[in-house]
Amino acid sequence: MPHHRIAPNVSDTSNQLAAALAALRTELELPGDFPHDALAEAKQAVASHALPPLDLEHIPFVTIDPATSTDLDQALHIERDGAGYKVFYAITDVPSFVSPGGALDDETRHRGQTFYLPDGRIPLHPEVISEHAGSLLAGQRCGAFVWEFTLDAAAEAQSALVRRASVRSRAKLNYRDVQAEIDAGTAAPVLQLLKEVGLKRVELERRRGGASLNMPEQEIAPLPAGGYRIVAAPSLPVEDWNAQISLMTGMAAAELMLDGKVGILRTMPSPDERSLLHFKRQTAALGKPWNNGGGGISYGEYLRTLDPTDPKQLAILHSAGLLFRGAGYTPFDGEVPKDVLQSAIGAPYAHATAPLRRLIDRFVLVICEALSNGSAIPAWAREALPALPAIMAASDQLAGRLERLALDTVEAALLVSHVGEEFDAVVISGSKPNGTKPNGGNGNGNGRPSGVVQIAEPAVTARCEGEMESGTKVRVRLLGADINTRKISLELIA
């Protein structure tokens, strides 16, 4: 799903949306303020924090994130190394702020991750850590797990080392400005190399059958006459290049742990034939067919051809995320598991690059640093491995439910002032009068035919009553939209 956020200075009609989003926190029993003892522990950890003895502050790291981000997990530096490259990737040292078995450790295990809503976020760690002492802010001396990669001319990793060190980022950059500088040819050498390495890593991803799902960010902006509209911002190429460095690090972390026969992987089975067949039929119905057989392109290559500004292709992107299911965490200690693949990446993979926002990364980083340097793995990290899958599964389930309900709430808000109006739409999945399910469609449960449509503007997906065929363009009328119940009622008119 794309990330949704509300633009500032929204008109008074936003009050109901704000109240509905606030109610989600209560409905889903989301974490609130940090308990006093956990917050006190975080403040004490910051006050007494000591940097690692290894000093790598001479490396001119930079961070590249959305412009408003303040919880900065990663910083990078790239330089040429003969025909290849040296990549330094610093990941903030969150474990140095969290005492194993303490109040803050308990609270972060309860949360599991940072939760995102259109009107804000619920952080995994107190802001004194996540947005200040533990964030790789420009000019600030920080502790970090520094990954050092040697890449060949094709950007394939030849070696990887991770050490704890003191670092200092030189600049806080944002995606939009960096992309503009790269396009204009005025970007700093490190950014030019990011493009060079990123494109080569994309090619390596293509060769191994991996797939990146780059969903557009969507901002909910007010209309002068009241109501809202969605402003979609497709992801920029630099976001993909930057993500490739993170993916490379996660793959290296998995390799380290597999070689050491201890750790925890992010695994995902390949999609089954039934799911693949359904997806192929849906892409054909939506006018952008994918066929990975008979010389056709791979799944990952196909996704890169999609234009998220086209309603039909945006609908395909939404469906693509459902093709890979069954993601989970696989811990091991002493024996390598049978199934180690993360099928969307096309390689073994571990979460290791976002410890401020995801609990499991804290344990992976500590294990990898110990394995990389031949030292003993801390007992607290090793002992936590069996419990981590259940913690993360519960957290992921809650985050998924939050995302779905928040999206339903926002979509209702987008349409609430348009009741009675007609819209152009594309049928994502249609149904016959008897309720059968061609191309993934289904009835509405009351015996009448219905389908799922993607409205072109605003970009809303909703169920609509009526007999319709998948992939066709239709005209629908909005009968009702209720922000509090998150219900949208549509009828087919043509």
WOQUIFEN-V323027 format. One line per field, one symbol per residue. ss: DSSP state (2 for helix, 1 for strand, 0 for the rest). psi: psi as a letter, one per 20 degrees, with the letter a starting at -180 (. if undefined). burial: # if it has 16 or more other C-alpha atoms within 10 Angstrom, else .. A space follows every 50 residues. Layout:
BEGIN
ss: ???
psi: ???
burial: ???
END
This chain:
BEGIN
ss: 00011100000002222222222222200000000222222222222000 00001000000111100000000111111110011111111102222000 00222222222010111001110000222222200000001111111111 10000011111111111100111122222222220000222222222222 22222222000000001111110000011111100022222222222222 22222222220111111100002222222222222000000000000022 22220000002222222222000000011111100000001100001100 00000001222222222222222000002222222222222222222222 22222222222222222200011111111010000002220000000001 11111000001111100100001111111111000011111100
psi: qqppqpqrkqrhiighgghhhhhhhggjlqqcqpqghhghgghhhghjpp qqhpokiipmqqqorqhipinohqqqppqqncibqpppoppqmhhiiopp iahhgghhhhghrppprhjaqoqhqqhhghjehjpmqpippqqqoopopp qahjkpphqpqpqprproqhqoqqgghggggghijjqqhhhhhggggghh hghhgghjjrppnnqqqppoqqqhjqarqpopnqqqhhhggghhhggggh hhgggghghikpbpqoqpqqqrhggggggghghghjjmqpojrkjrrrgg gghiiqoiiphghhhggghhhihorjqapoqqohppqgoipohhhkrqqq ojjlhhipghhhgggggggghhjkrppphhgghighhhghghggghgghg gggghggggghghhihjjpirqqqrpogprqrhjjrmpkjrrrjijiqqr apqopgornpprqpqqpqppiqprpqpohqpoghikpppqqpi.
burial: ##.###...#...#..##.##..#......#..#...##.###.##.... ##...#...######....#########.....###############.. ..###.############...######.##########..########## ##.####..#############.###.##..#....#..######.#### ###.##..####.#########....######..#.############## ########.###########.....#..########.#.##......### ###..###..##########..##...######..#...########### ######################........##..##.##.##..##.##. .##.##############...###########..#..#######...### ######.#####################.#####.#######..
END
